[in-house]
Amino acid sequence: MKEANSMAYFKNVSSGSTGVLYFVKNRRKILAFPWKLVDGHMLCSRKNPFEHWDYPEEQAPLTEDEQKLILVELEKYNKKSTVKIYFK
């Protein structure tokens, strides 16, 4: 049986030098990190990306545990990905 943490993943949708990195948790919650390519790095252009969920529509605020999970998953993503996401 898989752990609940493994039900979280990233999907990068790129259109040239811009795009959106989506974090999906349990196929029910989505957090979007819009980015621009700056010096070979994906620089997140969202002011506070950890404020609330982008989907579902209610946009509930992220809990502390959810923020920690996302940060851990972002670390894993950056280790595996050739182009890493950075925040201002």
trRosetta pair geometry for C-beta under 8 A, 3 or more apart (Angstrom, degrees):
i j d omega theta_ij theta_ji phi_ij phi_ji
2 6 4.6 -98 -180 65 114 135
2 7 7.0 122 120 -50 125 83
3 6 5.3 103 63 -2 76 98
4 7 5.6 -49 -166 20 48 117
4 26 7.4 -15 -163 -75 89 109
5 8 6.2 -54 -172 21 47 111
5 69 6.7 -149 -122 -142 88 109
5 73 7.9 -168 -172 -72 90 104
7 25 6.8 70 112 -166 89 54
7 26 4.8 42 134 -85 131 60
7 27 7.5 -78 179 -10 103 79
8 23 6.9 4 -173 -178 99 90
8 24 6.9 174 -148 89 53 52
8 25 4.7 -5 -105 -107 94 74
8 26 7.4 -18 -71 -28 70 60
8 69 6.5 154 -34 157 172 116
8 70 7.9 -128 -176 -92 145 57
8 73 5.4 -87 121 -93 125 153
9 23 7.8 178 93 -150 30 53
9 24 5.7 -13 62 58 74 97
9 73 7.8 -144 -105 -164 23 130
10 21 6.0 -11 -167 -178 112 96
10 22 6.7 148 -158 79 57 52
10 23 5.7 -28 -99 -98 74 62
10 24 7.5 165 -96 16 23 79
10 73 7.0 157 -41 151 102 111
10 74 8.0 101 -70 -99 137 55
10 77 5.0 45 2 -108 154 139
11 21 7.5 158 80 -160 42 50
11 22 4.5 -13 60 60 92 106
11 24 6.4 32 -1 -11 110 119
12 19 6.3 44 179 140 82 140
12 20 7.7 175 -151 91 49 43
12 21 5.0 -17 -104 -108 77 76
12 22 7.6 -167 -78 21 29 71
12 81 7.9 104 -36 -123 149 139
13 19 5.6 -178 95 -166 53 99
13 20 5.2 -2 59 58 100 85
13 21 7.9 -177 24 -84 64 30
13 22 6.8 37 -2 -11 105 109
14 18 7.6 156 -155 94 63 36
14 19 3.7 -46 -110 -85 53 148
15 18 5.9 -18 67 75 87 81
15 19 5.8 153 16 -87 64 77
16 19 7.9 174 55 -49 46 92
16 37 7.9 -114 133 8 61 131
17 36 6.5 25 143 -164 86 70
17 37 4.1 -106 -157 35 75 116
18 34 7.5 -1 -176 -176 97 89
18 35 6.9 170 -154 92 55 54
18 36 5.3 -21 -103 -106 80 66
18 37 7.1 -114 -64 -2 38 83
19 34 7.6 -178 102 -150 34 56
19 35 5.8 -12 66 60 75 92
19 42 7.4 -56 58 -131 107 120
20 32 5.2 -21 -170 -163 120 103
20 33 6.7 143 -163 72 62 48
20 34 5.1 -33 -102 -98 83 60
20 35 7.0 154 -101 14 30 78
21 32 7.5 138 73 -161 47 51
21 33 4.3 -20 62 64 97 108
21 35 6.1 37 -8 -10 102 126
21 42 6.8 87 -36 150 128 152
21 44 7.9 -73 34 -96 118 95
21 77 8.0 109 -173 159 134 155
21 85 5.7 -67 0 -77 164 147
22 30 5.8 -24 -165 -161 107 102
22 31 7.3 143 -160 74 55 47
22 32 5.6 -24 -103 -103 72 69
22 33 7.6 -164 -75 23 26 75
23 30 7.0 147 77 -157 55 49
23 31 4.3 -10 57 59 108 99
23 32 7.8 -151 22 -70 74 25
23 33 7.1 61 -17 -13 99 106
23 70 5.9 43 179 -132 165 102
23 73 6.8 112 -139 101 117 138
23 74 7.8 -47 -89 -69 132 87
24 27 6.4 27 167 -93 114 39
24 29 7.3 147 -157 81 46 54
24 30 5.6 -12 -102 -103 70 78
25 28 6.9 -54 93 57 71 74
25 29 4.5 -16 59 64 102 105
25 30 7.8 -166 21 -73 73 34
25 31 7.8 38 -7 -3 107 101
25 66 7.5 -53 -64 -142 174 101
25 69 7.5 73 -110 117 132 137
26 29 6.5 44 51 17 92 91
28 56 7.2 -25 170 -39 77 102
29 53 5.1 -75 -161 -137 99 139
29 55 6.7 167 -152 90 37 70
29 56 7.1 -62 -104 -9 63 74
30 53 6.8 99 62 -174 44 92
30 54 5.4 -64 102 69 86 96
30 55 3.9 21 42 45 108 110
31 49 7.0 91 169 170 110 90
31 50 7.9 21 -160 -107 143 49
31 53 5.9 -86 -77 -128 81 59
31 54 5.8 131 -123 5 34 98
31 62 7.6 28 -92 -77 136 127
31 70 6.7 -12 53 -120 160 140
32 46 7.6 132 105 -55 78 151
32 49 8.0 -124 91 -145 47 99
32 54 4.7 13 5 -13 99 165
33 44 5.0 -60 -174 -120 101 113
33 46 6.3 -119 -140 17 52 128
33 49 5.3 28 -106 -141 84 146
33 85 6.3 46 130 -164 147 150
34 44 7.0 101 74 -156 49 64
34 45 5.1 -56 104 54 97 101
34 46 5.5 113 39 -45 89 97
35 42 4.1 19 167 -179 152 94
35 43 6.0 142 -156 67 86 36
35 44 5.3 -50 -93 -93 85 44
35 45 6.2 158 -115 -5 27 87
35 85 6.1 -103 -91 -127 148 99
36 42 7.6 142 66 -154 25 55
36 43 5.5 -29 64 62 78 94
36 45 5.4 67 -8 -53 101 123
37 40 7.2 13 -174 -100 95 14
37 41 7.3 149 -152 72 56 32
37 42 6.3 -36 -95 -96 61 55
37 43 7.6 133 -124 14 11 84
37 83 7.8 -38 -118 -164 100 137
38 41 5.9 -34 71 65 73 84
38 43 4.4 3 23 -7 122 132
40 83 7.0 -133 172 -123 66 91
41 83 6.9 167 -126 -167 35 78
41 84 6.1 -28 -137 70 89 77
41 85 7.7 129 176 -122 83 20
41 86 5.2 16 159 3 129 123
42 83 5.6 87 -25 146 102 103
42 84 6.7 -147 32 103 92 31
42 85 4.4 -43 87 -101 114 66
42 86 6.8 150 80 17 57 70
43 85 7.8 155 -89 -158 16 60
43 86 5.4 -28 -107 70 63 96
43 87 7.8 133 -160 -103 61 17
43 88 7.1 67 -177 -63 101 78
44 49 5.8 -50 173 -42 143 143
44 85 6.0 58 -50 -180 97 104
44 86 6.8 -146 3 89 85 41
44 87 4.8 -15 41 -103 126 67
44 88 7.0 -116 73 -11 83 79
46 49 4.5 96 90 -77 127 86
47 88 8.0 -42 -128 47 44 133
48 51 4.4 71 116 -44 112 113
49 87 7.0 -118 16 -115 127 121
50 62 5.7 -81 180 44 73 151
50 67 5.3 66 -170 -123 128 103
50 70 6.8 173 -114 80 102 147
51 61 6.8 -70 163 -129 56 81
51 62 7.1 130 116 11 14 103
52 59 4.5 51 144 170 132 89
52 60 6.4 174 -155 92 93 26
52 61 5.0 -62 -98 -98 84 47
52 62 6.4 -161 -109 -19 28 77
53 56 6.9 31 114 32 130 54
53 59 5.8 -165 71 -140 68 46
53 60 5.5 17 24 55 115 73
53 61 7.9 -171 -1 -113 77 5
53 62 6.6 127 -47 -69 75 80
54 59 6.8 6 -119 -111 22 92
56 59 7.6 -126 91 -46 55 40
56 60 7.6 36 58 -2 91 98
62 66 4.5 -132 -165 91 89 124
62 67 5.1 108 133 -59 126 85
62 70 7.4 -37 -154 -4 147 141
63 66 4.7 96 52 7 77 103
63 67 7.1 -138 94 -6 41 86
64 67 5.7 -54 -150 34 32 113
64 68 6.5 32 153 -19 65 104
65 68 5.7 -53 -150 35 33 112
65 69 6.4 35 152 -20 65 105
66 69 5.6 -52 -147 35 33 113
66 70 6.3 33 154 -19 65 105
67 70 5.8 -55 -148 36 30 110
67 71 6.4 30 154 -18 64 107
68 71 5.8 -56 -148 37 30 111
68 72 6.4 30 154 -18 65 106
69 72 5.8 -57 -150 37 30 110
69 73 6.2 25 154 -15 66 109
70 73 5.7 -57 -144 41 31 109
70 74 6.1 36 154 -24 66 105
71 74 5.5 -49 -144 34 31 114
71 75 6.6 37 153 -22 61 101
72 75 5.7 -51 -156 30 32 114
72 76 6.7 30 149 -15 63 104
73 76 5.6 -52 -151 37 37 113
73 77 6.2 41 150 -22 67 104
74 77 5.4 -51 -145 36 33 114
74 78 6.2 33 156 -18 66 105
74 85 6.9 -86 -157 68 104 118
75 78 5.9 -56 -148 37 28 109
75 79 6.5 30 153 -21 62 105
76 79 5.8 -55 -152 32 32 112
76 80 6.5 17 157 -9 66 110
77 80 6.1 -67 -150 43 29 102
77 81 5.6 14 163 -13 70 120
77 85 7.3 6 109 18 123 112
78 81 6.0 -57 -123 43 27 104
78 84 4.3 53 -143 -138 92 107
78 85 6.6 -110 -85 37 98 72
81 84 5.9 142 87 -86 108 56
81 85 7.9 34 76 -12 153 80
